Amino acid sequence: MQLRDALDDVKRTEGHETLFPGERRTTAGLFSGLTASRADRSAETRLVHVTPGGETTDFGYPLSGLHGVDRARFGLRFEGEPAVENGVNSGSDDRGAGGADADGTGADDIDADGGRRRAGGDAESVVWFDDCETAEQSYHGDTALVVTEHVLPDDRGTATQYDLTLGDAHVTHVAVDLSARVDADAEVELVAFYGFSPDGRDTRIGQLTHESGVELFHTDEHDFVGSATGFAEAEGRVPTKFAELLDPEPVDLPRGVDTDRYEEGKLSGNLVCRIPLTDDGASVATLLTDATETPRDAALARLADLTAEYDDAASLAAAAEAQVETDGAGPRPETAAADLRVLALLSAATGLRIAGPDFDPYYAHSGGYGYTWFRDDAEISLFLLQADRRFDLGLADWHVRSAQSYCDAQREDGSWPHRVWPFANRLAPGWANGRLEAGPDTDYQADQTASVVTFLAEALDGDDTLRGTDAEADVRRTLAAALDGLDETLADDGLPVPCQNAWEDATGRFSHTTATFLEAYATAADATGALDDDRLASAAENATRVYDALDDLWVEERGAYAFRLVSEAELDAEGDVVFEAGDVDDTLDSASLALAAAHREYDAVHGVDDERLDRLVSHVESVFDALYRDPDGSPVEGLARYEGDPWRQRSQDEPKVWTVSTAWGANAAAHLAALLDDHDDPRAEAFTERARDLLALVMPDGPLSTAGGYLPEQFFDDGTADSATPLGWPHALRLATVALLDEREMLEEEERVVAKAGDD
């Protein structure tokens, strides 16, 4: 997304009830781009979003280091209609897929899902698919082949668009089924408009026209586009000009040819291609390369191979099926397959994952999402490990790559930085690098280190996940250093030192951070195959210290553990004191639900006493009661993030429902049910039922899943999905929760999987 695109979106969405100006939304549509072959660490990994209108955009820079396509749209030109002069649609009333003014705002350039509509005009040219009705968009089976069916206006028939990302390449194939209203002998062309941004630039871009395609470049990144049927025409177009940027009206793309500045078409990333259709349709391929690694001749040869091999829907389907490395398994295989597909889409060849597609690259309303946080990533790794051990998903290579990447990124003090670029495992922009820079150590998220410790200890213990691999020795050293680093951030009173919280919006000494320390130490203490006796004893001792210190966070009046102990005085906007240092902030927080899993780990080492069981039951019930939202007349329900959460509310008064909080609730209820069951406590049944109920909300047919099967980060009360979509964390939580409930025979009888050979 370039600044021109962000400003265009501001013009189209300013004042909208649920849309934040300047973003590139993925709450509707589907992604293609399964991680490149694990055997080829050099393979680039693109992540391409396909809107319901068939527009495509590259979101893969964090995964590959290459930017690619900022925008692409496709359409058909019928014989006898003018050449492509601008972005105006022929034969459309400009309603988009959702019908006229589907968002109810009266702004006819925004559709119901926050996508862009094109304004009408007098000239006629191309039937753009994004101006047509979308009959259906779905994946081909469990693959990442996106199939979008467009209904052409004026009863002309349908056009089916197939999109598949193949490592550093993306192929779009369009098959047309025309009605009798179209002359059988009429010439029909596929029209493709691309806006490339090599090296992340939208200026000082050059174009080279070759026999097999067009090359667009700035310096290192050279991008290519070609077609098996060749181009009837391929012509550069100028970007939005300064005067147009300053004008309050948005500009439709592609723009017309500027005859006064003909050379500008060669100095732009924008390109219009006309592609002849055959009986099978037409395919167009894009290829992203780093010219320092891939010579032009090699790139053009690969482009030619792509266009020759993938010239119909069947060849793309076969390629897509070959990309699927593991099938869904367990009692809900389709859900497992969907979760694994999302997590693969978000993965780089290093094994590190972005939190979600970066819809806000200009940090207009967030701090960005296209990075690896070691908290999120290690939690996801742990959930995948747990599910794999239950369902035999064949993810051994995933676990090894994750563990090795954590080894590579660890700092000398045993901790991890705030976030990194997953394609390079190198430091990325962030605001919680207190251990890397001068200033207060509170600008550090200690739970990230704890989460990595838990995964590494679990992966080294219990089976052969890491044993005997090339990574084993590195992981053992990394785990030992991480425990030393964790010890440094454990205060004398048994609580973690003041730091930032998981939501990254407060500092203090948090119940959630404490939960991650408890789980990390308890898991390490039980990992007899991972650590020497001295470290096992130290971890066991520290687990008890943290367990005992949790009493300092208990708030009797609320029957729950506090959000935090305040570490320094805090003032409001008027300068009035809100908290003094040492105060107890008793806000109820969904992140504190991590205490359930942590205590289950501790129970395996030292045992949880009856008073603590009672407090855990009270705490989880209190959090559920306080945070569960089922707004009147709303299609959504679930858990809010924490009491009074003000983030991204727009015009809404109450906190939004979050999928990660709801999935966390299901997982916590399942862990607590298992813990209670281990203690022969009859309260286990109620939490089993609560786990099922919360899990149902985030299942593919639940209210918190998009039409495409994704879990967005959050929802407005009117049902509008918002923020990063899909978000990896809730997908992994869902997968692990199904595995846990199945393992404990807490799913419905007919939904439980038959235990694997060798299971107790």
Buried (B, 14 or more C-beta within 10 A) or exposed (E): BBEBBBBBBBBBBEEBEBBBBBBBBBBBBBBBBBBBBBEEEEBBBBBBBBBBBBBBBBBBBBBBBBBBBBBBBBBBBBEEBEBBBBBBBBBBEBBBBBEEBBBEBEBBBBBBBBBBBBBEBEEEBBBBBBBBBBEEBBBBEBBBBBBBBBBBBEEBBBBBBBBBBBBBBBBBBBBBEBEEEBEEEEEBBBBBBBBBBBBBBBEEBBBEEBEBBBBBBBEBBBBBBBBBBBBBEBBBBBBBBEEBBEEEEBBBBBBBBEEEEEEBBEBBBBBBBBBBBEEBBBBBBBBBBBBEEBEBEEBBEBBBEBBBBBBBBEBBBEBBEEBBBBEBBBBBBEBBBBBBBBBBBBBBBBBBBBBBBBBBBBEBBBBBBBBBBBBBBBBBBBBBBBBBBBBBBEBBBBBBBBBBBBBBBBBEBBBBBBBBBBBBBEBBEBEBBBBBEEEEEBBBBBBBBBBBBBBBBBBBBBBEBBBEBEBBEBBBEBBBBBBBBBEBBBEEEBBBBBBBBBBBEBBBBBBBBBBBBBBBBBBBBBBEEBBEEEBBEBBBEBBBBBBEBBEBBBBEEBBBBBBBBBBEEBEEEEEEEEBEEEBBBBBBBBBBBBBBBBBBBBBBBEEBEEEBBEBBBBBBBBBBEBBBBEBEEBEBBBBBBBBEBEBBBBEBEEBBBBBBBBBBBBBBBBBBBBBBBBBEBEBBEBBBEBBBEBBBBBBBEBBBBBBBBBBBBBBBBBBBBBBBBBBBBBBBBBBBBBBBBBBBEBBEEEEBBEEEEEEE
